[in-house]
Amino acid sequence: MNAMRALAALFLIPVSALSQASAPAAKERAPDSVQSLPTEIRHDLDLRQCRIPKYSGTIDAEDQADTTGHFRSKLSVDYAIVCHSPARKVQSILVYSKFEGTWSGEVITSESFDPSPGSDTCASSVGVATPAKILAYARAFAPEELKRLPYLDHDGVEIDICEKASVIHYFSNGQWSQLQTE
């Protein structure tokens, strides 16, 4: 009889494990929970129905879902933020800049994203790409881009996608351009 119970228990463990959903690539949080962002930006993200990822393993580390840099010019202070829109199943990267005292956000890239448990998609993270890094990546991965690259005196937004290749977006001549890095 004990052998039957042990055998039944062996079959129950895998079945119960199959019914558990795997954890998503990142937990999502409301914009108001990211106190490092200005209130006006958090309010706009809330209006856009954004959820901001919180990556596992970043308890004491720098948050990878938002960053601050000089993205529009060497004098501007701008924010780049990962935004998940679960209802639309979209992941966007927004850059917020201050114009005449008001924060304004624009989407610089957007792609489909399934935040549900068990999906095989993962959240992107954002960081700062210095002008030197942008030029180094252009030399290494896109030499033809060097001819079109303007003189850069400000940062770009580096977007890491699932620990694979990253993409740098930089602002020049009134528009955002993209540089594939790896």
C-alpha positions as CSV (number, residue, x, y, z in Angstrom):
1,M,0.0,0.0,0.0
2,N,2.9,2.4,0.8
3,A,4.4,1.6,-2.5
4,M,1.2,2.6,-4.3
5,R,1.1,6.0,-2.4
6,A,4.7,6.7,-3.3
7,L,4.0,5.9,-6.9
8,A,0.9,8.1,-6.9
9,A,2.9,10.9,-5.3
10,L,5.5,10.7,-8.0
11,F,2.8,11.2,-10.7
12,L,1.1,14.0,-8.8
13,I,4.3,16.2,-8.5
14,P,4.9,16.5,-12.3
15,V,1.2,17.1,-12.9
16,S,1.0,19.9,-10.3
17,A,4.2,21.4,-11.6
18,L,2.7,21.5,-15.1
19,S,-0.3,23.4,-13.9
20,Q,1.9,26.2,-12.5
21,A,2.6,29.1,-14.7
22,S,6.2,30.2,-15.2
23,A,7.2,33.6,-14.0
24,P,7.2,36.5,-16.5
25,A,10.5,38.1,-17.5
26,A,9.8,41.0,-15.2
27,K,7.2,42.0,-12.7
28,E,5.2,45.1,-13.6
29,R,4.5,48.1,-11.4
30,A,2.5,51.2,-11.6
31,P,4.3,54.4,-12.7
32,D,3.6,56.0,-9.3
33,S,5.9,53.4,-7.7
34,V,9.0,54.8,-9.5
35,Q,9.7,57.8,-7.3
36,S,12.8,58.8,-9.3
37,L,10.6,60.0,-12.2
38,P,9.1,63.5,-12.0
39,T,5.4,63.5,-11.0
40,E,4.3,64.9,-14.4
41,I,6.0,62.0,-16.2
42,R,4.5,59.4,-13.9
43,H,1.0,61.0,-14.5
44,D,1.5,60.8,-18.3
45,L,2.6,57.2,-18.1
46,D,-0.5,56.4,-16.0
47,L,-2.7,58.1,-18.7
48,R,-1.0,55.9,-21.3
49,Q,-1.8,52.9,-19.2
50,C,1.8,52.0,-18.9
51,R,3.2,49.4,-16.5
52,I,6.9,49.6,-15.8
53,P,8.9,46.4,-15.5
54,K,10.9,45.6,-12.4
55,Y,13.5,43.1,-13.3
56,S,14.4,40.2,-11.0
57,G,17.8,40.5,-9.4
58,T,17.8,44.3,-9.4
59,I,17.0,44.9,-5.7
60,D,20.2,46.8,-4.9
61,A,21.2,47.4,-8.5
62,E,20.3,50.3,-10.8
63,D,16.8,50.1,-12.2
64,Q,17.0,49.0,-15.9
65,A,13.5,50.1,-16.8
66,D,14.3,53.8,-16.8
67,T,17.4,56.0,-17.2
68,T,18.3,59.6,-17.3
69,G,20.6,61.2,-19.9
70,H,21.2,64.0,-22.3
71,F,19.2,62.4,-25.2
72,R,18.1,65.5,-27.2
73,S,21.1,67.7,-26.6
74,K,24.1,68.1,-24.4
75,L,22.2,70.5,-22.2
76,S,18.9,68.7,-21.9
77,V,18.0,66.3,-19.1
78,D,15.8,63.5,-20.4
79,Y,14.3,60.2,-19.3
80,A,14.0,57.0,-21.2
81,I,11.4,54.5,-19.9
82,V,10.2,51.0,-20.8
83,C,6.4,51.0,-20.9
84,H,4.4,47.8,-21.1
85,S,0.8,48.2,-22.2
86,P,-0.8,44.8,-21.2
87,A,-4.2,45.5,-22.8
88,R,-2.6,46.2,-26.2
89,K,0.2,43.7,-25.7
90,V,2.8,46.3,-26.7
91,Q,6.2,47.2,-25.2
92,S,7.4,50.8,-26.0
93,I,10.4,52.9,-25.1
94,L,9.5,56.5,-24.4
95,V,11.7,59.5,-24.1
96,Y,10.6,62.4,-22.0
97,S,12.1,65.9,-22.5
98,K,11.1,69.2,-20.9
99,F,9.9,71.9,-23.3
100,E,9.0,75.3,-21.9
101,G,8.5,73.9,-18.4
102,T,6.4,70.9,-19.5
103,W,7.5,67.3,-19.8
104,S,6.6,65.8,-23.1
105,G,6.9,62.1,-24.0
106,E,7.4,60.4,-27.3
107,V,7.6,56.8,-28.3
108,I,10.9,56.1,-30.0
109,T,10.3,52.4,-30.6
110,S,7.4,50.0,-30.1
111,E,6.9,46.2,-30.6
112,S,4.4,43.5,-29.7
113,F,4.9,42.0,-26.3
114,D,3.0,39.4,-24.3
115,P,3.4,39.9,-20.6
116,S,1.4,36.9,-19.6
117,P,3.1,34.2,-17.5
118,G,4.6,31.4,-19.7
119,S,5.1,33.6,-22.7
120,D,8.5,33.4,-24.3
121,T,8.9,37.2,-24.7
122,C,11.1,39.2,-22.4
123,A,11.2,42.8,-21.4
124,S,13.7,45.3,-22.8
125,S,16.0,47.5,-20.6
126,V,17.3,50.9,-21.2
127,G,20.6,52.6,-20.6
128,V,22.7,55.5,-21.7
129,A,25.0,55.3,-24.8
130,T,27.6,58.0,-24.7
131,P,28.7,59.7,-27.9
132,A,32.0,57.8,-27.8
133,K,30.1,54.5,-27.4
134,I,27.8,55.4,-30.4
135,L,30.8,56.1,-32.6
136,A,32.6,52.9,-31.4
137,Y,29.6,50.8,-32.2
138,A,29.2,52.4,-35.6
139,R,32.8,51.7,-36.4
140,A,32.5,48.1,-35.3
141,F,29.0,47.1,-36.6
142,A,27.9,49.6,-39.2
143,P,30.8,51.4,-40.8
144,E,28.5,52.8,-43.6
145,E,26.6,54.6,-40.8
146,L,29.7,56.7,-40.0
147,K,29.3,58.7,-43.2
148,R,25.8,59.6,-42.1
149,L,26.5,60.1,-38.4
150,P,26.5,63.7,-37.5
151,Y,28.8,65.2,-34.9
152,L,27.4,63.9,-31.7
153,D,27.8,65.8,-28.4
154,H,25.0,64.1,-26.5
155,D,23.9,60.7,-25.4
156,G,21.8,58.1,-27.1
157,V,19.3,55.5,-25.6
158,E,20.7,52.0,-25.6
159,I,18.0,49.4,-25.6
160,D,19.0,45.9,-24.6
161,I,16.6,43.2,-25.9
162,C,16.5,39.9,-24.0
163,E,20.3,40.0,-23.3
164,K,20.9,39.7,-27.1
165,A,21.9,42.5,-29.4
166,S,21.3,46.0,-28.4
167,V,20.0,49.0,-30.4
168,I,21.0,52.6,-29.9
169,H,18.6,55.4,-30.7
170,Y,20.1,58.8,-31.0
171,F,18.5,62.2,-31.7
172,S,19.8,64.2,-34.6
173,N,18.5,66.8,-37.0
174,G,15.0,66.7,-35.3
175,Q,14.5,63.0,-35.5
176,W,15.4,59.7,-33.9
177,S,17.8,57.4,-35.7
178,Q,18.7,53.8,-34.9
179,L,22.0,52.0,-34.9
180,Q,22.1,48.2,-34.5
181,T,25.0,47.2,-32.4
182,E,25.6,43.5,-32.4
